[in-house]
Amino acid sequence: MPPGLVIAAPRSSGGKTTVALGLMRAFQRGGVAVQPFKNGPDYIDPAFHARACGRASFNLDSWAMPAGLISSLLAHASDADLALVEGSMGLFDGGARRGEAGIGATADIAALTGWPVLLVLDVSGQAQSAAAIALGCTTLRADVVVAGVVLNRVASDRHQQLAVSAIEGAGIPVVGCIRRNDDLALAERHLGLVPPGEVTQLDTQIDLLADVVASQCDLPKIRALAQAGRASATNEPAMPPPAQRIAIAQDAAFVFTYPHLMSAWRAAGAELTIFSPLADQGPDPSTELAWLPGGYPELHGGRLAGNAVFQEGLRRFASTRPVHGECGGYMVLGQGLVDAAGIRHAMVGLLGLETDFSKRKLHLGYRAARLLGPSPLGSPGARVTGHEFHYARVTAMGNDEPLLEAVDASSQPVSDLASRRGLVSGTFFHLIARTE
């Protein structure tokens, strides 16, 4: 594998995305072929990476993916000059150990690949104490190497001098100091960053990040910190294609698909066709399966309810062929959806599910499931992993059959997660991998 770095931080909201996107675009502008990756189940950040680098970004997840699948995904970096992995949460944060690869922590990917960590430290509200945090991150795991530090949200020259002296006094090189700048913030909404397709002048904003990172960080030193990876490439797919010809909903209401799944399906010979429910389109009748990803149906309930061509087309399709929905797509397959204003919108009605966003309730975390009935996810008895992240309250499940039984990252049962009726099925989690 090529030289690489894992961009991590001791906590969430410390500046990982700012530094990652800035480095990706800055190196790409300098003629470096950068292969981006994202630790964990985030499905929005990889889309930003792709815009910054011009290459698809892939999730790496030591909790939800077998080690062989991670190695297979790392093979996408084989023709790159540099691999950059954006971490998630804090460097060592994850769930309870589930399988062979780890707990889902960014540190697991650093250990598996051998790529050193570039630690992003938000030093707002501290100075010399930042050295204690940096030192702790370098010593907690012997199999994780912290090669350098980028300071973020530096307030002044004096602030910078105090923090840098303390950190370098502890034997850790500081390779960048980014000043506090509110203009660097990317727009957010309740599921994370606003998707790239909805951000006006996104390339201008990424260029701003690259300009700041290039002027306030030492790019040659950062690239010199990268080390060649040691993981061996394999050819283990996340999941075989559930059909030869698959119709996938894609627009502002259906935006969340994992790149590794779509890439694996195409590589296995599946043909993926796109349709837009918001444009009042149904799935191509010549396809064998309709797949509705997650997204923001709660922001478009009125349009989805009024688009008769989409709704009738999906009902006709479901009478003879499988239809599967994930999270927002699952909600659209249900009877109705109440938006944040308390207005109920009639959905497609292929399942008994009713959801309500007027009083939000967070559902978040890994899911490990065993299928109870047949669906595009697999045959009864198959085991899959996924991630759930939404704010909908379930007000009714109807009389549909259970699709699966599932537990969270602490092995606690999770209810009201999935159902099926005839050829139609849905889950609140986004599929990551089939594990057996």
Secondary structure by P-SEA (a helix, b strand, c coil): ccbbbbbbcccccccaaaaaaaaaaaaaaaccbbbbbbccccccaaaaaaaaccbbbbbbbcccccaaaaaaaacccccccbbbbbbccccccccccccccccccaaaaaaaaccccbbbbbccccccaaaaaaaaaacccccccccbbbbcccccaaaaaaaaaaaaaaccccccccccccccccccccccccccccccaaaaaaaaaaaaaaaaccaaaaaaabbbbcbbbbbcccccccccbbbbbbccccccccaaaaaaaaaabbbbbbbbccccccccccccbbbbbbccccccaaaaaaaaaaaaaaaaaaccbbbbbcaaaaaaaccbbbccccbbbbccccccbbbbccbbbbbbbbbbbbbccccccccccccccccccccccccccccccccccccccccccccccccccccccccccccccccc
